[in-house]
């Protein structure tokens, strides 16, 4: 089998998407309904047990896939829409424009991503939309730097020089000659960005700056179950496994795209 890691990553992501889309069918119980059976262990009625409010953990893990995928894909798309144009301009233009854009990219890359996300989220508030925008804003410099590096290499190739010599405009050269060569790098970084966004959003939720309750969120569930590890480890291990597998799936795809 060619690229087994890509196949494994694809199967993991496909499974996660199916779980997220079919959550109302797959979930054995209402993930938001509290009950009197609090902190129950695994049983036929509740495979992963119940949390401190009596809610079914398995149902909440299944519904948590929706929030994680929405944040990961939304943040990666936001970062791509910001980073790709800036990277293309920096890689194809010369002089002061290139220097200014490189300085801007380096400034944001110098800031720790998680710390910057913490600061922004604390300032604008924690909800799904704000997390998507915050993480997209944090991740765009990495995409811009990769795109710039690829565009710089393509700018000096013979076919780009030939297009420039025959009167091709900068826009047409970018669209016809540079963008096709940059696309594989963008696709690979997009997948990696999704995994980073999912992991970072889970970290923010663990710190209390994620999606507010009662929304099912893997990071928040890990933090909530942390206080009850001695009673039922699945309260944290189940959503933690969801984060780990989803991040692994997108990482495997991102590292095998060429």
N, C-alpha and C positions, 0 to 999 in steps of 0.2 A: 504494500500500500504506500503510495507516494504521499509525503507530508502527513504522517499519522497524528502528529500533534495538532495539525489544523483540523483533522476529522474529529478528534476528541474534543477540541474546543468548540467546534460547530455543534456537536451533539449536546454538549453541556448547555450552550446558549439556546439551542432549539428547545431543549427540555424546560429551561427557565421561562422562555417565551410562552410555551404551551401552558405551563403552570399559571403564569400571570393572566393569560387570556381566559383560561378555563377555570379561574379561581372560584366563581360562584358554583360551578358544578363539582369541582374537586374537593372543596372545603367541606368537612363533615359537619360543621356547626357555624353559627354566626360569629365572626371574629370579634365583634364589638359587644356581644351580649354577656353580661356578668352573671354569675351564679353563686350558689352557696357552697359549691364544692371547690374550695380554694386550696391551691397548692397540692392538688391531687397528683399522685404518681401515674406512670403510664398504665393504661388500662384499655379494654376494648372500646369503651365509650370515648376515651381521650388518649390517643396513641402516644402523644408527647406530654400528657398531663395537662394541668391547668395552672394559670398564673395566680398572683395574689388577689386578683379580682374575680377569679373563677372562670376566666375566658379560656377557650380551647387553644392551646399553644400551636398545634398543627395547623389549624385554620388561620391563625395569625401569621405563621411562617409562610403559608401559601399566598395570602394576600400581600405580605410584605414584598414579594417579588415584583409586584406592580410598582410600588414606590421606588425601589432600587433601580429597576430598568428605566423608569421615567426620568429619574435624576441622572443616571449615567448617560443615557442616549441624548437627553436634552442638553446637558452640560457639554458633552463632546461636540454636539452640533453647534452650540453657541461658540465654543472655542475655535472650531474650524472656520466658521463664518467670519470671525474676527482675525484669526491668525493667518489664513491663507492669503487674503488680499495684501496684508502688510508684508508677509514674507515674499510674495511675488514682486511687489514694488521694490522692496529692498534688494532683491536679488537681480533685478533687471535694470534698475536705474543706477546711475553713478553720482558721485559728487555729494553735495550736502544732503540731498534727500536720503540717500543710502546711509550716510553717517548718522543722521538724526533718527532714522528708524532703528538702526542697530543700537544706538544709545538707549532708546525707549525699550527695546526688547531686553537688553542687558539689565536695565533697571528693574524690570519686573522679575526676571529670572533670579536676580540677587536676593529677592525677598523669599523667605520660606513659605511654601505654598499653604501648608496647614495653618500656620500662624496668620497669614494674610486672610485665609478663609474664616478663621475664628474671629478676627477683628471685624471684617465686613458683615458677617452674619450677626454678630452682637450689635452692630450699629443699625442694620436695616430690619432685623427680625428674622425669625426662623419659620419658614414655610416652604412648600415644595417649589414654588416659582422662584423665591429668593435663593434657595439652594442651587437651583439650576443656573441662575444668572451669576451667582458668586463663584461657583466652581468653573463655569465657562470663562469668567474673567481671570481666574487664577491660572487656567491651563493654556490660554491662547499663546503666551510667549514661546512655549516649547514647540508648538506647531509652527509658529512664524519663523523660528530659528532653523528648524529642519527644512522648511520650504525655501528659505533664503539660501541655505547651503546648496540644495539641489539646483536651484535656479542659477546660482553663480556658476556651477559646473556646466550647465546646459548653455549658458550665455556665450561661452567660448567655443562651442562646438562648430564644426564646419557648416552644418545645415542651417544653423542660426545665422552664422556670418553670411551665408549665401542668401538667405531670406532678407537680411538687412541690406545687402548689396543690391538686390533687385527692387528695392524701394518699399519693402514691407514696413508697415507701421508698427509701433511698439505694441499696440493692442493686438494686432493680428499675429505678431510673433509670439506673444504670450499665449494667445488662445490656440494657435495651431502647432507650435513647436515646443514651448516650455511647459505648458500645463499638462500635456499627455505624459511627459517624463516625470513630472512632479506627483502625478496622481497616485502611483503606488505607495509613495512615501506618506502621502496624506491618508490613504486608506489604512495603512499600518498604524500610524499615529492615532487615528480616530479610534481604532479598537483598543489601543493601549490607554487612550484618554478615558474611554468608558470604564475600564477597570479601575483607573485611578479615581475617577469621580465616585464610583460606587464605594470604594474603600474609604475615601475621605468623607463622604456623607455619613457612612456608618460611624466613623470616628467622631464626627461632629455630634451625631445623635447620642453616642455614648457619653459625650461631655455635656449633654443637655441642650445643644444648639441645633438639633435636627428637626424633623417634622414633629409638630406638637401632638400629644395624645388627644383622642384615643386612636389616631391613625396607626395602622400596623406598619411598623418600620423595623427592619432587622437590627440596625444599630441601637435603637431605643430598647428593643427587646433584650439585647445582650446586656445592656446596662440594668434594665429592670430585673433580670434574672440573676445578676451578679450577687445580689444580697441573699439569694436563696440557693446558692450552689450546693450547700450541704444537704438541702432537702430534695431538690430535683435539678441535677446538672443540665437536663435538656432545656430548661428555660433559657439558658444562654448558649448551649452547644448547638441546638437546632438552628436558630437564626444565624449564629456564627458560621455554621457549615454552609448556609445559603450564601452568605457574603463571600466566603472563601471559594466556593465552587464557581460562582458567577464571575468573580474577578479572574480566576484561573482560566475560565473559558475564553474570555475576551483577550487575556494576555497571550494565550496559546495562538490564537488567530493573528493577533497583532505582530507577534514575533516570527510568523511564518509567511507573511505576505512579502512578496518581492516584486 
